[in-house]
Amino acid sequence: MNLRRREKLIALAAAGVVLLWLLDSLVLTPVWQRYRDDRQRALAVQQELFKAEQLLRRADALEAQHRGRMAAGLALPASQAEGKMLEAIERWATGCGLREVSMRPERADPENGVQAIRCRVAAEGPMSALVGTCWRMETASIPLRIERLRVSAPDSTADRLSIQLDISTVCLAADATESGGLASAAGATP
């Protein structure tokens, strides 16, 4: 009789272990896994929301910057953008002390509604004049880019440098300005 009772206890314990195992594998583990997955998705959504909020905060500043760039030269016709670039380069170069400034502009074919205007500039002057001119070009309100810069010293004293710059600016191509700007020219929706 004592043995029978012991067998019943062992059977009940085995049944309890099997029941706990079934409860764990069918209920607890899936619920816990779903909780972890939902938590990871919530963190991912929270990060996306944070990035979206940052973008919305920057939207006003980016819109003002875009309007400024459009007014400064991007929305101008190619001839006006070229003229504005040449005037600015001449003003900066002579203002910083470069001498014998010569400029040779050339226009590239429009691509994706944007036309590039390149200019090769040659000048002479001291290093401080070169640095000042480059600084003004890089911080200009008009869209300018220094593509190549070559500096050489014709004599060993290096107090007079020979400078060659390849500079470019961009403007909307004539067909892009007529159709509503860069967004329509590139095929994007506003």
C-alpha positions, 0 to 999 in steps of 0.5 A: 500500500505504501508502494502504491501511494509512492507510485501515485505521487510519482505519477502525479509529479510526472503529470505535473512536470509534463503539464508544466512543460506543455504550459511553457512550450504552448503558452509561456514561451510564445507569449514571451517571444511575442512580448520581446518582438513587440518591444523590439518593434516598438523601439524601432518605431520609436526611433523612426518617430524620433528621426521624423521629429528631427526632420520636421524640426529641420524642415523650416531651416532647410526650406529657408536654405532652399529658397536662399539657394534658389534666389542666389543662383540655382533658379537663374537662367544659365547666362545670368548664373554664369555672369553672377559667378564671374562677377563674384570670382573677379570681386573675391580675387581682386579683393583678396589680392590676386593679380592677373586674374583670367577666367574662361567659362564653359557650359556643359550640356544639361543633365537631369534638368540641371546645367553645370557651368564651369570656369577655369581661373588662372591668377597670381598672388601670395598664399594669403590671397589664395586662402582668402579667395578659396574661403569666400568661394566655399562660403558663398551664397551662390552654388559654387564648387571648387573642382580642382586647385593647382598651385605652383611657385615659379621661383624658389622664394614662393612669395608669388604663386601661380594658381589655377582653379577649376570652379563650377556652378549649377543652374536649372536648365531652361526646360526645367525652369519652365516646367516648375523647377528641380523637382519636376526636372528630376521626375520627383513629386513635390 
